[in-house]
């Protein structure tokens, strides 16, 4: 957010965070499940690769929701 007369503070990202978490996948019927146990976040998709991609996105959103609170 740019600095203005109404908003004298400019918001900048000052910390980059890289976190390494373990994830598990398994096939259940026609779908693949991907689960990040430490955060208790799970996704499902038609392929293992897509389930992991969805899990990555879900974990990012999980962290963003923690920061925005």
VOBA-1610 file (N, C-alpha, C; in pm, whole numbers, padded with zeros to 5 digits, always signed):
BEGIN
Unk+00085-00117+00000Unk+00000+00000+00000Unk+00090+00124+00000Unk+00069+00216-00093Unk+00155+00334-00100Unk+00127+00431+00013Unk+00226+00511+00044Unk+00214+00614+00147Unk+00131+00729+00092Unk+00034+00776+00171Unk-00050+00890+00133Unk-00069+00978+00255Unk-00136+01091+00236Unk-00162+01180+00349Unk-00251+01111+00453Unk-00348+01031+00407Unk-00436+00960+00500Unk-00368+00838+00559Unk-00273+00782+00488Unk-00203+00663+00534Unk-00053+00692+00531Unk+00002+00747+00639Unk+00143+00787+00639Unk+00241+00669+00642Unk+00192+00549+00669Unk+00281+00432+00673Unk+00273+00357+00541Unk+00388+00324+00487Unk+00391+00242+00367Unk+00413+00097+00413Unk+00332+00005+00361Unk+00343-00135+00399Unk+00435-00208+00302Unk+00534-00274+00358Unk+00628-00350+00277Unk+00652-00485+00342Unk+00680-00581+00260Unk+00717-00712+00312Unk+00863-00705+00354Unk+00890-00733+00481Unk+01027-00724+00529Unk+01085-00859+00567Unk+01000-00963+00569Unk+01048-01094+00608Unk+01001-01195+00506Unk+01094-01273+00456Unk+01059-01385+00370Unk+01067-01511+00455Unk+00969-01596+00442Unk+00964-01715+00526Unk+00963-01839+00439Unk+01053-01928+00468Unk+01058-02055+00396Unk+01043-02165+00501Unk+00942-02248+00485Unk+00912-02352+00581Unk+00910-02486+00508Unk+00971-02584+00569Unk+00971-02718+00511Unk+00885-02808+00598Unk+00775-02858+00541Unk+00682-02944+00612Unk+00668-03076+00537Unk+00650-03183+00610Unk+00629-03313+00546Unk+00483-03328+00506Unk+00463-03398+00395Unk+00328-03425+00347Unk+00320-03571+00305Unk+00201-03626+00315Unk+00177-03765+00276Unk+00072-03767+00166Unk+00082-03864+00078Unk-00021-03884-00025Unk-00065-04029-00022Unk-00189-04050-00061Unk-00239-04186-00079Unk-00359-04182-00172Unk-00378-04291-00239Unk-00492-04300-00329Unk-00608-04366-00256Unk-00725-04306-00270Unk-00845-04363-00209Unk-00952-04368-00317Unk-00973-04485-00369Unk-01066-04500-00481Unk-01009-04430-00604Unk-01088-04340-00661Unk-01047-04270-00783Unk-00975-04139-00755Unk-00958-04103-00628Unk-00896-03974-00596Unk-00767-03994-00517Unk-00682-03892-00526Unk-00559-03887-00446Unk-00578-03787-00334Unk-00532-03825-00215Unk-00537-03736-00099Unk-00396-03691-00067Unk-00380-03565-00032Unk-00252-03512+00013Unk-00278-03444+00147Unk-00192-03474+00246Unk-00217-03428+00382Unk-00089-03374+00443Unk-00098-03257+00501Unk+00011-03198+00578Unk-00026-03213+00725Unk+00028-03316+00789Unk-00011-03351+00926Unk+00018-03240+01028Unk+00134-03173+01022Unk+00161-03071+01124Unk+00057-02959+01127Unk-00005-02929+01013Unk-00105-02822+01007Unk-00246-02877+01000Unk-00260-03008+00983Unk-00389-03074+00966Unk-00465-03014+00848Unk-00396-03004+00734Unk-00454-02953+00610Unk-00453-03067+00509Unk-00566-03089+00442Unk-00577-03200+00347Unk-00646-03152+00219Unk-00602-03209+00106Unk-00666-03180-00022Unk-00687-03312-00096Unk-00766-03305-00201Unk-00786-03422-00287Unk-00792-03377-00432Unk-00752-03468-00521Unk-00755-03439-00665Unk-00753-03571-00742Unk-00765-03560-00873Unk-00769-03680-00957Unk-00631-03743-00977Unk-00525-03664-00957Unk-00389-03717-00969Unk-00309-03682-00845Unk-00203-03760-00821Unk-00118-03732-00705Unk-00050-03596-00718Unk-00004-03565-00838Unk+00063-03437-00861Unk-00031-03320-00834Unk-00154-03330-00882Unk-00251-03221-00861Unk-00288-03209-00714Unk-00296-03322-00644Unk-00326-03318-00500Unk-00215-03246-00425Unk-00090-03270-00463Unk+00022-03201-00398Unk+00024-03052-00432Unk-00008-03018-00557Unk-00015-02877-00595Unk-00124-02806-00515Unk-00237-02871-00499Unk-00347-02814-00422Unk-00308-02800-00275Unk-00233-02897-00224Unk-00189-02891-00085Unk-00094-02773-00064Unk-00001-02753-00158Unk+00090-02639-00147Unk+00012-02508-00138Unk-00089-02495-00223Unk-00171-02374-00223Unk-00250-02363-00092Unk-00305-02473-00043Unk-00382-02471+00082Unk-00294-02433+00201Unk-00169-02482+00201Unk-00078-02448+00310Unk-00042-02300+00304Unk-00018-02247+00186Unk+00008-02103+00172Unk-00108-02021+00227Unk-00229-02061+00192Unk-00348-01990+00241Unk-00362-02003+00392Unk-00325-02118+00446Unk-00328-02139+00591Unk-00238-02038+00660Unk-00114-02023+00610Unk-00021-01928+00670Unk-00071-01784+00652Unk-00123-01751+00535Unk-00176-01617+00512Unk-00289-01584+00609Unk-00375-01683+00636Unk-00485-01658+00729Unk-00434-01635+00870Unk-00326-01703+00908Unk-00266-01681+01041Unk-00209-01540+01053Unk-00146-01493+00946Unk-00084-01361+00947Unk-00190-01251+00949Unk-00300-01272+00878Unk-00402-01166+00868Unk-00486-01152+00995Unk-00477-01246+01087Unk-00557-01237+01212Unk-00501-01138+01306
//
